[in-house]
Amino acid sequence: MKYNRFLPLIVPLLTWLFLEAFFFNPKLLYIIFVLIFLLFFFTTRQFTLASQRGGKWWNYIILPFSFFSSLTIFSTMIPSKLLVQILFLINTIFLYYYFRSIFFNLIKESYYQKYSLENLSSYGNFLAVYFWASSLYGLQVFLSIQTWMLMAALLLIIALIVYEVMRANNIDLREGVIYILLICLVLTELAWSASFLTLSFYILGLVIAVCYYILIGLTRFYLLKRLNARLIKLYLIFGFSSLAIVLFTARWISN
């Protein structure tokens, strides 16, 4: 399809229009989710079909749909309309760079910048984990959903996200599957324990996202055979410093 080159621009703009429609009419949420999934499905399938190397479209749809879904749900819990619009803009920018990178990676390989997909996967999934975790904690607050149901949902989400990271970094899944399970179990246990803390769901989501960042970063470099003492120190210092700052400066809410 000769119009594939326009899709990286068309898809983010259509997504933004759908989000604006949702902003003014929240009842359209489920319809928009279906339409966005079909849009992402069409785009990723077009790119993989046009690629000389081939590929599986579902490997490329996980990150954009997870990012879009988590950000959209998270936006429903934010009282500031300005902040919601900023999130919609962030989503649009991220989708543009992501689909452009896929296009270059699969079709116009000479224009592809090395590690661009890996970097987008790293930063995009970090934000997606934050949005998902915050949203699930928010659902616990606003809808009084049972904790085990939310943790089951988080377990599935983390599994998909970690799988996407492994795929984006070309890690052999036969070697990485045990690490996917371990990361999922550790993060779910941490998230379940954190649910008993009297902190806002914004802060709890950030705590889980930082823990995810430490675990996935160390695991990724280990499986890529690039882990060293310097990287371990950087991740641990950054992670624990961030957690300390967040927890000590957060506003604790009494029951």
Secondary structure as GFF3:
##gff-version 3
##sequence-region A 1 255
A	DSSP	three_ten_helix	4	6	.	.	.	ID=ss1
A	DSSP	alpha_helix	7	24	.	.	.	ID=ss2
A	DSSP	three_ten_helix	26	28	.	.	.	ID=ss3
A	DSSP	alpha_helix	29	50	.	.	.	ID=ss4
A	DSSP	alpha_helix	57	75	.	.	.	ID=ss5
A	DSSP	alpha_helix	81	106	.	.	.	ID=ss6
A	DSSP	three_ten_helix	109	111	.	.	.	ID=ss7
A	DSSP	alpha_helix	116	143	.	.	.	ID=ss8
A	DSSP	alpha_helix	147	168	.	.	.	ID=ss9
A	DSSP	alpha_helix	173	194	.	.	.	ID=ss10
A	DSSP	alpha_helix	201	223	.	.	.	ID=ss11
A	DSSP	alpha_helix	229	249	.	.	.	ID=ss12
###
